[in-house]
Amino acid sequence: MPKRRRRPHPVLVIAIGAVVVVALTYVLPPFRNYQLATVGAYFCVTAGLTVLTGLNGQLSLGHGALMATGAYTLALTQNKFMNLPFSFAVAILVTTAAGAVIGLAAARLRGPYLAGLTLAVAIVVPSVTSTFDETFNSDQGLSVVLDPPPEAFPMEQWQAWLCWSAALVVVLLLALLVRGRFGRDLRAVRDDETAARLAGINIARTQVLAFVVSAVCAGVAGALFAVLAQSVSPGAFPLTLSLFLIMAIVIGGLGSLFGALWGAVLLVVLPTLSQSVGEQTGSQRLEGNLALIVFGVVLVVVMLAAPGGLASIPSRITRLIRRNR
């Protein structure tokens, strides 16, 4: 029987990732650095969502609304106190509270009822900005006042470092979390709730904690997007964003943090590709819906070629090579 290969420790993987990101920021042009920063921001939310959906089996269609919660909280706090670390902390606390409230309700629901609840959240949260337009400035949104980056670094490079610092910390904490007892509880609840209950696992508490952890990741991502755009508005967090997030983690590989990285890359690459194709065809109507079409086509192709997502391709190739040997 072949020995099972040990996986490298998450700290080592994160350290290598940090070196790669820093090296890329010195060789990429400014626009590519901005895209790299956007990938890092998306990586936060896709990593949290893949833990919730892939490891715990809870389907959420409202993570775009949780991102909006983090973004608006950071904008309001930053404009008042002009302290970015403090603003990030407040955004995380507020999103944690929102995730706990939604998680308590979600723990009592299953399947389409859970999807319906999170879908309602995705619809309600953006409409709040129109209801309280004096605070949130309605559809025009809020600008985010930021101190300029150090003079030695271009803005895009500083943004890439900021987003990837947050992303790598988030992913490291998630990796350490799912390697322990909490990760085993998540998988047990996902696979068989009855067996997990008989094993002494508190089903409701595990599901609520999973939703809270995922909400925190979404809040961090929303706060990073507010810093990247230096503004926040309801149009930046539409319902389609939540759909894109679900498709991204499915294409990347459910339950895999490496798959979450692939999903984050696709969230940046595919809309850009769709926009360029739409501009070349000259159809504005097509350009507005092409991103969703491209995501759908890629989802079908990947599920047919690699049902485990893009993250499963290296292991499939390795098994095929061993089988041929």
Protein Blocks (a to p, Z undefined) as FASTA:
>chain_A
ZZddddddfklmmmmmmmmmmmmmmmpcfklmmmmmmmmmmmmmmmmmmmmmmmnopacf
klmmmmmmmmmmmmmmmmmnopaklmmmmmmmmmmmmmmmmmmmmmmpghjlmmmmmmmm
mmmmmmmmmmmmmlnopmnopadddddddfkbcfklmmmmmmmmmmmmmmmmmmmmmmmm
mlmmmmmmmmommlmmmnopafklmmmmmmmmmmmmmmmmmmmmmmmnopacfklmcfkl
mmmmmmmmmmnoghiaklmmmmmmmmmmmmmmmmmmmmmnopaklmmmmmmmmmmmmmmm
mmmmmmnojklmmmmmmmmmmmmZZ
